[in-house]
Amino acid sequence: MTGYDILDRIDSPQDLKKLSIAELETLCAEIRDYMVNCCSRNPGHLASSLGAVELIVGFHYVYDTPFDKIVFDVGHQAYAHKILTGRREAFRQNRTRDGLAGFPNRSESEYDAFGAGHSSTSISAALGMAEAARLKQSGEKVAALIGDGALTGGLAFEGLNNSGDSSADILVILNDNDHSIDDSHGGLRNYLLRVTTSMRYNKLKTHIWNRLGEGRLRTFIQRWIRSLKSWIVKGSGGDLFEALGFRYFGPIDGNSIEDVVTTLRKMHSMKGPRLVHCITTKGKGYPAAEADPTTWHAPGKFNPETGERLPSKHPFDRYQDVFGNVLSELADIDPRVIGITPAMSTGCGMNIFEKSHPDRFYDVGIEEEHAVTFSAGLAASGLRPFCNIYSAFSQRAYDQIIHDVALQGLPVVMCLDRAGLVGEDGATHHGAFDMAAYRSIPGTTVSAPADEVELKNLMYTALQSTSGPFFIRYPRGMGEGADWRNAGFTELPVGKAVELRKGNSVAMIACGPVVNRAVEAADCFNGEVGVYNFRFIKPLDTEMLAHIARTYKYIITAEDGALKGGLFGAVSEWMAGVENAPVIKGIGIPDEFIAQDTQAAQRAECGLDTETLKKVCGKYLENRK
């Protein structure tokens, strides 16, 4: 039990239906307090979920879940949904190993209609479910809850366009927390809301439409009404949605449970594509989060009483901060340098570059595909774009990377933050597949720095490159403590590996920061184990591979990426043509999705820790004897 008057009585959405509106208001306040206390000890995505409480409570109150479906976008705003759907106590272990996933997960609960880890998917998925309900004649109601940020993604517009052109019974709930609409509670807009959601109005409208039938008169009247509504509510965004074929309602106060319930009740009986526009406050109910929603999107541990954030243990600089500072240095010496990010400025360190070179910084919204092709356009015009995308999210732009960049040989620097295992965000966010995906593309350079200095030098090297995409993948979190601030720029020979330790029987070939764990392991064997830093996965250093094939009986590859197709795949492919090639064992992310946990635990699970590497080396050395 949590010690709350109403929340402790809610074990499923069915329990909500016994409450009055006044009790729902109390419940919303209790949910917020519970989320704040849980997230203060066990960090998560807080501000977004605080702002969406009334929308989620209202939906479960009005609709019959899990029969009726709510599809979340991203899932950053879904914490209240988890708490209300039988996972209240389990929420204390949110984003932990064997605990709740940080996002909606179909395998976790029947109430999670669709999994989501990245944005702009909800409308397309909800449309598919709505059409399935129509084909099966099941009577299910389907809603998509999408934020204004996610609405910038191209997939969201594709979903809107297809939905509006259909007769699907789909409701889109737009959670607008950007404060971009003035006077959202004005009398005229409230009047329009009352009219457009009126049962009598909509019944009369449907009756007239049916009597008119298909024809020019109906089309003319429909266009005239849309034009009139567009003129009256100009600036509300309604004209856009009406033009796409949606019936638009709002804006309403999305943090008023009474307004939300009243509106959703009216939406429930309507048919066809419709959108209700809700104005909410990100971080609602917690002053610190309301004042600084960006910081409190994922604040880490904090004191729930005072709002004081507890300092994280960062003995070394984070890779994202190294990236931001180095990019600023490169821009100081080269006016061609441009920075591009798809809405991840703070997360990837691009905010540092934004402060130093605001005229050369572009945040294009949650639009990875556009970010890549926009970068290609910049490169085609002689500039040197550094396009920073989280590794997992770069998968969305795979076609653009091939067609718009690689095929044309354009020098776009693709900086893949969060490469490898990312920790508590889990399977949806792991950057596991980039090496396997991008090394197969002709004309690409794929690299992985072992530490902060190597990241700095790879960025400098990429700037000197004259053709094709240059990938630099690096992990989430702290570096190794290398003194990158006092290191000058050094251009690295592309496609060349480095011998860090000589050995005589076992060779460890590694890329990225796991190189350092390989060195730690090798140093326990008195010079018997060789270590090779293959900081370039493509092009491979075949001369070094030939030396390793002649010298060693056993090879261990180590990488913070998918074994299939990554460094292990590249080395194995080359060694397949060598007579009497060494025995090769790959250590990396196996052919499965790794669940949420700490990064250290995930790496140990995949064998990417010093102790596991020592054990594998020791086993091969025993076999040699």
C-alpha positions as CSV (number, residue, x, y, z in Angstrom):
1,M,0.0,0.0,0.0
2,T,1.2,3.5,-0.7
3,G,-0.7,5.5,2.0
4,Y,-3.0,7.4,-0.3
5,D,-6.8,7.7,0.4
6,I,-8.0,7.0,-3.1
7,L,-5.0,5.7,-5.1
8,D,-4.7,2.7,-2.7
9,R,-8.2,1.7,-3.8
10,I,-7.4,1.7,-7.5
11,D,-6.3,-1.8,-8.7
12,S,-7.7,-1.5,-12.2
13,P,-9.4,1.2,-14.4
14,Q,-12.8,-0.4,-13.4
15,D,-12.3,1.1,-9.9
16,L,-12.1,4.6,-11.4
17,K,-15.7,4.4,-12.6
18,K,-17.0,4.4,-9.0
19,L,-15.4,7.9,-8.3
20,S,-16.9,11.3,-8.6
21,I,-15.2,14.2,-10.4
22,A,-14.1,15.6,-7.1
23,E,-12.5,12.3,-6.2
24,L,-10.8,12.1,-9.6
25,E,-9.2,15.5,-8.9
26,T,-7.9,14.1,-5.6
27,L,-6.7,10.9,-7.4
28,C,-4.8,13.0,-9.9
29,A,-3.0,14.8,-7.2
30,E,-2.1,11.6,-5.4
31,I,-0.8,10.0,-8.6
32,R,1.5,13.0,-9.1
33,D,2.8,12.8,-5.6
34,Y,3.4,9.0,-5.9
35,M,5.2,9.5,-9.2
36,V,7.4,12.2,-7.8
37,N,8.3,10.1,-4.7
38,C,9.0,7.0,-6.8
39,C,11.1,8.8,-9.4
40,S,13.1,10.7,-6.8
41,R,14.6,7.4,-5.7
42,N,14.4,5.4,-9.0
43,P,14.9,7.9,-11.8
44,G,12.7,8.0,-14.8
45,H,11.0,10.3,-17.3
46,L,9.0,12.6,-14.9
47,A,7.9,15.9,-16.4
48,S,6.0,14.5,-19.4
49,S,4.1,12.0,-17.2
50,L,3.2,14.7,-14.7
51,G,1.5,16.7,-17.4
52,A,-0.6,13.9,-18.8
53,V,-2.2,12.6,-15.6
54,E,-5.7,14.0,-16.3
55,L,-5.7,12.8,-19.9
56,I,-4.9,9.2,-18.8
57,V,-7.2,9.2,-15.8
58,G,-10.0,10.6,-18.0
59,F,-9.5,8.1,-20.7
60,H,-9.6,5.1,-18.4
61,Y,-12.7,6.7,-16.6
62,V,-14.7,7.1,-19.8
63,Y,-13.5,4.2,-21.9
64,D,-13.6,0.5,-21.2
65,T,-10.0,-0.6,-21.2
66,P,-8.4,-3.0,-22.0
67,F,-11.2,-3.7,-24.5
68,D,-10.9,-0.1,-25.7
69,K,-7.3,0.8,-26.6
70,I,-5.1,3.8,-25.9
71,V,-1.9,3.9,-27.9
72,F,0.9,6.0,-26.4
73,D,3.5,7.9,-28.4
74,V,7.0,7.3,-27.0
75,G,5.7,6.3,-23.6
76,H,7.4,9.1,-21.7
77,Q,3.9,10.2,-20.6
78,A,2.5,6.8,-19.7
79,Y,3.4,6.5,-16.0
80,A,-0.1,7.2,-14.7
81,H,-1.4,4.6,-17.1
82,K,1.0,2.0,-15.5
83,I,0.0,3.0,-12.0
84,L,-3.7,2.7,-12.8
85,T,-3.6,-0.7,-14.5
86,G,-2.6,-3.0,-11.8
87,R,1.1,-2.0,-11.6
88,R,1.0,0.5,-8.8
89,E,3.4,-1.3,-6.5
90,A,5.5,-2.6,-9.3
91,F,6.1,1.0,-10.4
92,R,8.5,1.3,-7.5
93,Q,10.8,-0.9,-9.6
94,N,10.2,1.0,-12.9
95,R,13.1,0.7,-15.4
96,T,15.0,-1.9,-13.3
97,R,16.0,-5.5,-14.1
98,D,13.0,-7.7,-13.8
99,G,10.9,-4.6,-13.0
100,L,8.6,-2.6,-15.2
101,A,9.9,-1.4,-18.6
102,G,10.2,2.3,-18.9
103,F,7.7,2.4,-21.8
104,P,4.5,0.6,-22.7
105,N,5.2,-3.1,-23.4
106,R,2.7,-5.6,-24.8
107,S,4.3,-8.5,-22.9
108,E,4.0,-6.6,-19.6
109,S,0.3,-5.9,-19.5
110,E,-2.9,-6.4,-21.5
111,Y,-3.5,-2.7,-21.0
112,D,-0.4,-1.8,-23.1
113,A,-2.0,-2.0,-26.5
114,F,1.2,-1.1,-28.4
115,G,4.9,-0.9,-27.5
116,A,6.6,2.4,-28.0
117,G,10.2,3.6,-27.4
118,H,10.5,6.3,-30.0
119,S,8.1,9.0,-31.2
120,S,5.4,9.6,-33.9
121,T,4.2,6.0,-34.1
122,S,0.9,6.2,-32.2
123,I,-1.5,7.5,-34.9
124,S,-0.4,4.9,-37.5
125,A,-0.7,2.0,-35.0
126,A,-4.0,3.3,-33.7
127,L,-5.3,3.5,-37.2
128,G,-4.3,-0.1,-37.8
129,M,-6.2,-1.2,-34.6
130,A,-9.2,0.9,-35.5
131,E,-9.4,-0.7,-39.0
132,A,-9.0,-4.1,-37.4
133,A,-11.9,-3.4,-35.1
134,R,-14.0,-2.4,-38.1
135,L,-13.1,-5.5,-40.1
136,K,-13.8,-7.8,-37.1
137,Q,-16.9,-5.7,-36.1
138,S,-15.6,-5.9,-32.5
139,G,-16.8,-2.5,-31.4
140,E,-13.5,-1.5,-29.8
141,K,-12.7,2.2,-29.5
142,V,-9.1,3.3,-30.2
143,A,-7.3,6.5,-29.3
144,A,-3.8,7.7,-29.9
145,L,-2.2,10.0,-27.3
146,I,0.5,12.0,-28.9
147,G,2.5,15.0,-27.8
148,D,3.1,18.2,-29.8
149,G,6.8,17.3,-30.0
150,A,6.1,13.9,-31.5
151,L,3.7,15.5,-34.0
152,T,6.7,17.0,-35.8
153,G,7.8,13.5,-36.9
154,G,7.0,12.6,-40.5
155,L,5.4,9.3,-39.5
156,A,2.8,11.2,-37.5
157,F,1.8,13.2,-40.5
158,E,1.6,10.1,-42.6
159,G,-0.7,8.6,-40.0
160,L,-2.8,11.7,-39.9
161,N,-3.0,11.9,-43.7
162,N,-4.1,8.3,-44.0
163,S,-6.5,8.5,-41.1
164,G,-8.2,11.6,-42.3
165,D,-8.7,10.1,-45.7
166,S,-10.5,7.1,-44.2
167,S,-13.7,6.5,-42.3
168,A,-11.8,4.9,-39.4
169,D,-13.3,5.3,-35.9
170,I,-10.1,6.8,-34.4
171,L,-9.6,9.5,-31.8
172,V,-6.3,11.4,-31.6
173,I,-5.7,13.2,-28.3
174,L,-3.1,15.9,-28.9
175,N,-1.2,16.6,-25.7
176,D,0.1,20.2,-26.3
177,N,2.4,21.3,-23.5
178,D,4.5,23.8,-25.5
179,H,2.5,26.9,-24.4
180,S,2.5,28.2,-28.0
181,I,-1.2,29.0,-28.1
182,D,-2.3,32.3,-26.6
183,D,-5.5,32.7,-24.6
184,S,-6.4,29.0,-24.8
185,H,-9.2,29.4,-22.3
186,G,-10.9,32.4,-24.0
187,G,-14.7,32.7,-24.2
188,L,-14.9,32.3,-28.0
189,R,-12.9,29.1,-28.0
190,N,-14.8,27.7,-25.1
191,Y,-18.0,28.5,-27.0
192,L,-16.7,26.8,-30.1
193,L,-15.8,23.8,-28.0
194,R,-19.3,23.6,-26.5
195,V,-20.8,23.8,-30.0
196,T,-18.5,21.4,-31.8
197,T,-18.8,18.7,-29.0
198,S,-22.6,19.2,-28.6
199,M,-24.5,15.9,-29.0
200,R,-27.4,17.8,-30.6
201,Y,-25.1,19.6,-33.0
202,N,-23.3,16.5,-34.1
203,K,-26.6,14.5,-34.4
204,L,-28.1,17.2,-36.6
205,K,-24.9,17.5,-38.6
206,T,-24.8,13.7,-39.3
207,H,-28.5,13.7,-40.2
208,I,-28.0,16.5,-42.7
209,W,-24.9,14.9,-44.2
210,N,-26.8,11.6,-44.7
211,R,-29.8,13.4,-46.3
212,L,-27.5,15.4,-48.6
213,G,-25.7,12.3,-49.8
214,E,-22.6,12.4,-51.9
215,G,-22.5,15.3,-54.3
216,R,-21.5,18.9,-55.1
217,L,-23.8,20.5,-52.6
218,R,-22.5,18.5,-49.7
219,T,-18.9,19.1,-50.8
220,F,-19.6,22.9,-51.1
221,I,-21.2,23.1,-47.6
222,Q,-18.5,21.0,-46.1
223,R,-15.8,23.3,-47.5
224,W,-17.6,26.4,-46.5
225,I,-18.0,25.2,-42.9
226,R,-14.3,24.3,-42.7
227,S,-13.3,27.7,-44.1
228,L,-15.6,29.4,-41.5
229,K,-14.2,27.3,-38.6
230,S,-10.6,27.9,-39.8
231,W,-11.2,31.7,-39.9
232,I,-12.9,31.7,-36.4
233,V,-10.3,29.5,-34.7
234,K,-7.3,30.9,-36.7
235,G,-4.1,30.1,-34.7
236,S,-5.6,27.1,-32.9
237,G,-4.3,24.6,-35.4
238,G,-7.8,23.4,-36.1
239,D,-7.6,24.4,-39.8
240,L,-4.7,22.0,-40.4
241,F,-6.4,19.0,-38.9
242,E,-9.7,19.9,-40.6
243,A,-7.8,20.1,-43.9
244,L,-6.4,16.6,-43.3
245,G,-9.9,15.2,-42.8
246,F,-10.2,15.2,-39.0
247,R,-13.0,16.8,-37.0
248,Y,-11.1,19.1,-34.7
249,F,-12.2,19.9,-31.1
250,G,-10.6,22.3,-28.7
251,P,-8.4,23.5,-27.4
252,I,-9.4,22.3,-23.9
253,D,-7.7,22.5,-20.6
254,G,-6.0,19.1,-20.5
255,N,-5.2,19.5,-16.8
256,S,-8.8,19.9,-15.8
257,I,-10.2,16.5,-15.1
258,E,-13.8,17.8,-15.5
259,D,-13.1,19.2,-18.9
260,V,-11.3,16.1,-20.0
261,V,-14.0,13.8,-18.9
262,T,-16.8,15.9,-20.4
263,T,-15.0,16.1,-23.7
264,L,-14.1,12.4,-23.9
265,R,-17.7,11.4,-23.1
266,K,-18.8,13.4,-26.1
267,M,-16.0,11.9,-28.2
268,H,-17.0,8.4,-27.2
269,S,-20.3,8.4,-29.2
270,M,-18.9,10.0,-32.3
271,K,-17.5,8.2,-35.3
272,G,-14.8,8.8,-37.8
273,P,-11.4,10.6,-37.5
274,R,-11.5,13.2,-34.8
275,L,-8.9,15.1,-32.8
276,V,-9.2,16.8,-29.4
277,H,-6.6,19.4,-28.7
278,C,-5.5,19.5,-25.1
279,I,-3.4,22.2,-23.5
280,T,-1.3,20.8,-20.6
281,T,1.6,21.9,-18.5
282,K,4.7,19.7,-18.6
283,G,5.7,19.0,-15.1
284,K,2.3,19.8,-13.8
285,G,1.9,19.8,-10.0
286,Y,5.6,19.8,-9.2
287,P,7.0,23.4,-9.1
288,A,10.6,22.5,-10.0
289,A,9.4,20.5,-13.1
290,E,7.0,23.2,-14.2
291,A,9.7,25.8,-14.0
292,D,12.3,23.8,-15.9
293,P,10.6,20.9,-17.8
294,T,13.7,20.2,-20.0
295,T,15.8,19.4,-17.0
296,W,13.0,17.5,-15.3
297,H,12.2,15.4,-18.3
298,A,14.6,12.9,-16.8
299,P,16.1,14.5,-13.7
300,G,17.9,11.6,-12.1
301,K,17.6,11.3,-8.3
302,F,16.4,14.2,-6.3
303,N,14.9,15.3,-3.0
304,P,11.1,15.2,-3.5
305,E,10.5,17.7,-0.7
306,T,12.9,20.4,-1.9
307,G,13.3,19.6,-5.5
308,E,17.1,19.6,-5.1
309,R,18.7,17.3,-7.7
310,L,21.2,14.9,-6.2
311,P,24.6,15.0,-8.0
312,S,25.4,12.1,-10.2
313,K,28.7,10.5,-9.8
314,H,30.6,11.6,-12.9
315,P,34.4,11.3,-12.1
316,F,35.1,11.8,-15.8
317,D,33.5,13.8,-18.6
318,R,30.6,12.3,-20.5
319,Y,31.0,11.5,-24.1
320,Q,28.2,13.8,-25.1
321,D,29.9,16.7,-23.4
322,V,33.2,15.9,-25.1
323,F,31.3,15.9,-28.4
324,G,29.7,19.3,-27.9
325,N,32.9,21.0,-26.8
326,V,35.0,19.4,-29.6
327,L,32.4,20.4,-32.2
328,S,32.6,24.0,-31.0
329,E,36.4,23.9,-31.3
330,L,36.2,22.5,-34.8
331,A,33.7,25.3,-35.7
332,D,36.1,27.9,-34.4
333,I,38.8,26.7,-36.9
334,D,36.5,25.8,-39.8
335,P,33.6,28.0,-40.9
336,R,32.1,25.1,-42.8
337,V,31.2,23.1,-39.7
338,I,27.4,22.8,-39.0
339,G,25.6,21.0,-36.2
340,I,22.3,19.2,-36.7
341,T,20.2,17.3,-34.2
342,P,16.6,15.8,-34.4
343,A,15.4,17.2,-31.1
344,M,18.1,15.7,-28.9
345,S,20.2,18.9,-28.3
346,T,20.7,18.5,-24.6
347,G,20.9,14.8,-24.6
348,C,23.7,14.7,-27.2
349,G,25.6,17.7,-26.1
350,M,24.7,19.8,-29.1
351,N,23.4,22.5,-26.7
352,I,27.0,23.3,-26.0
353,F,27.5,24.0,-29.7
354,E,24.3,25.9,-29.9
355,K,25.6,28.4,-27.3
356,S,28.9,28.9,-29.0
357,H,27.7,28.9,-32.6
358,P,23.9,29.6,-32.7
359,D,24.0,30.6,-36.3
360,R,25.3,27.2,-37.3
361,F,23.1,25.1,-35.2
362,Y,19.9,23.4,-36.4
363,D,17.4,21.4,-34.3
364,V,15.1,20.0,-36.9
365,G,12.5,18.4,-34.5
366,I,12.0,14.7,-34.2
367,E,12.7,14.1,-37.8
368,E,15.7,11.8,-38.3
369,E,15.1,11.2,-41.9
370,H,14.9,14.9,-42.6
371,A,18.0,15.5,-40.5
372,V,20.0,13.2,-42.7
373,T,18.8,14.6,-46.0
374,F,19.1,18.1,-44.8
375,S,22.7,17.4,-43.9
376,A,23.2,15.9,-47.4
377,G,21.9,19.2,-48.9
378,L,24.4,21.1,-46.7
379,A,27.2,18.8,-47.7
380,A,26.3,19.1,-51.4
381,S,26.7,22.8,-51.1
382,G,30.2,22.6,-49.6
383,L,29.5,22.7,-45.9
384,R,30.6,20.0,-43.4
385,P,27.5,18.9,-41.4
386,F,27.9,16.9,-38.2
387,C,24.6,15.2,-37.8
388,N,24.1,13.8,-34.3
389,I,21.5,11.1,-33.8
390,Y,21.1,8.5,-31.1
391,S,22.2,5.2,-32.6
392,A,18.9,3.5,-32.2
393,F,17.0,6.4,-33.7
394,S,19.3,6.5,-36.7
395,Q,17.7,3.3,-37.9
396,R,14.8,5.4,-39.1
397,A,17.0,7.2,-41.5
398,Y,18.6,4.2,-43.1
399,D,17.2,4.8,-46.5
400,Q,18.3,8.5,-46.5
401,I,21.8,7.5,-45.4
402,I,22.1,5.1,-48.3
403,H,20.3,7.1,-51.0
404,D,20.9,10.7,-50.2
405,V,24.4,10.5,-48.6
406,A,26.3,7.4,-49.5
407,L,25.1,7.0,-53.0
408,Q,26.2,10.5,-53.8
409,G,29.4,10.3,-51.9
410,L,28.6,13.3,-49.7
411,P,30.9,14.0,-46.6
412,V,28.3,14.0,-43.9
413,V,29.6,13.1,-40.4
414,M,27.1,10.9,-38.7
415,C,27.7,11.1,-34.9
416,L,25.9,8.1,-33.3
417,D,25.4,8.9,-29.6
418,R,24.1,6.1,-27.2
419,A,25.8,3.4,-29.3
420,G,25.8,0.0,-27.6
421,L,24.0,-0.8,-24.4
422,V,22.2,2.2,-22.9
423,G,21.0,1.0,-19.5
424,E,17.5,1.6,-18.0
425,D,15.8,2.7,-21.2
426,G,16.2,-0.9,-22.3
427,A,15.7,-2.7,-25.6
428,T,14.0,0.2,-27.5
429,H,17.0,2.4,-27.0
430,H,20.1,0.2,-27.3
431,G,22.3,1.2,-30.2
432,A,23.0,-2.4,-31.0
433,F,22.8,-2.5,-34.8
434,D,24.7,0.4,-36.2
435,M,27.9,-1.4,-37.1
436,A,26.1,-4.2,-38.8
437,A,23.9,-1.9,-40.7
438,Y,26.3,0.8,-41.9
439,R,29.4,-1.1,-42.6
440,S,27.5,-2.9,-45.4
441,I,26.9,0.4,-47.3
442,P,29.5,1.1,-50.0
443,G,31.7,4.2,-49.4
444,T,31.2,4.5,-45.7
445,T,33.7,4.9,-42.9
446,V,32.6,3.3,-39.6
447,S,34.6,4.1,-36.5
448,A,34.4,3.7,-32.7
449,P,36.7,5.7,-30.3
450,A,38.2,3.9,-27.3
451,D,38.2,7.0,-25.2
452,E,37.6,10.8,-25.2
453,V,40.9,11.7,-26.9
454,E,40.1,9.2,-29.7
455,L,36.6,10.7,-30.1
456,K,38.2,14.2,-30.5
457,N,40.6,12.9,-33.1
458,L,38.0,10.9,-35.0
459,M,35.9,14.1,-35.2
460,Y,38.9,16.0,-36.6
461,T,39.7,13.1,-39.0
462,A,36.1,13.1,-40.2
463,L,36.3,16.8,-41.0
464,Q,39.2,16.1,-43.3
465,S,37.4,13.3,-45.1
466,T,36.2,14.3,-48.6
467,S,33.6,11.7,-49.6
468,G,31.0,9.5,-48.2
469,P,29.4,9.3,-44.7
470,F,31.8,9.1,-41.8
471,F,30.2,7.3,-38.8
472,I,31.5,7.8,-35.3
473,R,29.7,5.7,-32.7
474,Y,30.2,6.2,-29.0
475,P,28.4,5.2,-25.8
476,R,26.1,6.8,-23.4
477,G,27.7,8.0,-20.2
478,M,31.2,8.7,-18.8
479,G,34.4,8.4,-20.7
480,E,37.6,6.7,-19.5
481,G,39.3,9.8,-18.0
482,A,41.5,10.6,-21.0
483,D,42.8,14.2,-21.0
484,W,41.0,15.4,-24.1
485,R,41.0,19.0,-23.1
486,N,44.8,19.3,-23.3
487,A,45.2,17.1,-26.3
488,G,45.7,18.7,-29.7
489,F,44.0,17.6,-32.8
490,T,45.6,14.6,-34.6
491,E,44.4,13.2,-37.9
492,L,44.2,9.4,-37.6
493,P,45.0,7.2,-40.6
494,V,41.7,5.9,-41.8
495,G,41.4,2.1,-41.7
496,K,44.4,1.5,-39.5
497,A,44.3,-0.4,-36.2
498,V,46.7,0.0,-33.3
499,E,48.6,-2.8,-31.5
500,L,48.2,-2.0,-27.8
501,R,49.7,-5.2,-26.4
502,K,51.8,-7.9,-28.0
503,G,51.0,-11.5,-27.3
504,N,51.9,-15.0,-28.5
505,S,48.8,-17.1,-28.5
506,V,45.6,-15.2,-27.9
507,A,44.6,-11.9,-29.5
508,M,41.8,-9.7,-28.5
509,I,40.4,-7.5,-31.3
510,A,38.2,-4.8,-29.9
511,C,36.6,-1.5,-30.8
512,G,35.1,1.3,-28.7
513,P,35.6,1.6,-24.9
514,V,35.7,-2.1,-24.4
515,V,39.2,-1.8,-25.8
516,N,40.2,-0.6,-22.3
517,R,38.6,-3.7,-20.6
518,A,40.5,-5.9,-23.0
519,V,43.8,-4.2,-22.0
520,E,42.9,-4.7,-18.3
521,A,42.2,-8.4,-18.9
522,A,45.4,-8.9,-21.0
523,D,47.6,-7.3,-18.4
524,C,46.8,-10.2,-16.1
525,F,48.6,-12.7,-18.4
526,N,52.2,-11.5,-18.5
527,G,52.4,-10.7,-22.1
528,E,50.6,-13.8,-23.4
529,V,47.5,-12.0,-24.7
530,G,47.7,-9.4,-27.5
531,V,45.3,-6.5,-27.7
532,Y,44.3,-4.6,-30.9
533,N,42.3,-1.5,-31.1
534,F,40.3,-1.7,-34.4
535,R,38.9,1.8,-34.1
536,F,37.8,1.5,-37.7
537,I,35.3,-1.2,-38.4
538,K,35.2,-0.1,-42.0
539,P,37.6,0.0,-43.7
540,L,39.2,-2.9,-41.9
541,D,43.0,-3.0,-41.4
542,T,43.6,-6.1,-43.4
543,E,47.4,-5.8,-42.9
544,M,46.9,-6.0,-39.2
545,L,44.5,-8.9,-39.6
546,A,47.1,-10.8,-41.7
547,H,49.7,-10.2,-38.9
548,I,47.2,-11.5,-36.3
549,A,46.4,-14.5,-38.4
550,R,50.1,-15.4,-38.7
551,T,50.9,-14.8,-35.0
552,Y,48.0,-16.2,-33.0
553,K,46.0,-19.4,-32.6
554,Y,43.0,-17.8,-31.0
555,I,41.1,-14.6,-31.6
556,I,38.6,-13.0,-29.4
557,T,36.6,-10.0,-30.8
558,A,34.8,-7.7,-28.3
559,E,32.3,-5.0,-29.2
560,D,29.4,-3.1,-27.7
561,G,27.2,-4.0,-30.6
562,A,25.4,-6.9,-32.3
563,L,27.6,-9.8,-32.9
564,K,25.9,-10.7,-36.1
565,G,27.3,-8.4,-38.8
566,G,29.5,-6.2,-36.5
567,L,33.2,-6.4,-35.8
568,F,33.0,-10.2,-35.2
569,G,31.2,-10.5,-38.6
570,A,33.8,-8.4,-40.3
571,V,36.8,-10.2,-38.9
572,S,35.2,-13.6,-39.5
573,E,34.4,-12.7,-43.1
574,W,38.1,-11.8,-43.7
575,M,39.5,-14.8,-41.9
576,A,37.3,-17.1,-43.9
577,G,39.7,-16.7,-46.8
578,V,42.8,-17.5,-44.7
579,E,44.2,-21.0,-44.7
580,N,44.5,-22.5,-41.2
581,A,42.9,-19.4,-39.8
582,P,42.8,-18.9,-36.0
583,V,39.8,-20.0,-33.9
584,I,37.5,-16.9,-33.5
585,K,35.2,-16.3,-30.7
586,G,32.9,-13.2,-30.6
587,I,31.8,-11.4,-27.5
588,G,29.2,-8.7,-27.8
589,I,25.4,-8.2,-27.9
590,P,23.8,-11.6,-28.7
591,D,20.9,-12.3,-31.0
592,E,18.3,-11.1,-28.6
593,F,16.9,-7.9,-27.1
594,I,18.5,-7.0,-23.8
595,A,16.2,-5.9,-21.0
596,Q,16.5,-2.7,-19.0
597,D,19.2,-2.7,-16.3
598,T,22.2,-0.6,-15.4
599,Q,24.8,-0.3,-18.2
600,A,27.4,-2.2,-16.1
601,A,25.0,-5.1,-15.5
602,Q,24.1,-5.3,-19.2
603,R,27.7,-5.3,-20.3
604,A,28.5,-8.0,-17.8
605,E,25.5,-10.0,-19.1
606,C,27.0,-9.8,-22.6
607,G,30.5,-10.6,-21.4
608,L,31.9,-7.1,-22.1
609,D,33.4,-6.7,-18.6
610,T,37.0,-7.3,-17.6
611,E,36.3,-10.4,-15.6
612,T,34.5,-12.2,-18.4
613,L,37.3,-11.3,-20.9
614,K,39.9,-12.7,-18.4
615,K,38.0,-15.9,-18.2
616,V,37.7,-16.4,-21.9
617,C,41.4,-15.6,-22.4
618,G,42.3,-18.0,-19.6
619,K,40.3,-20.8,-21.2
620,Y,42.1,-20.4,-24.5
621,L,45.5,-20.3,-22.8
622,E,44.7,-23.5,-21.0
623,N,43.7,-25.1,-24.3
624,R,47.0,-24.1,-25.8
625,K,48.8,-26.1,-23.1
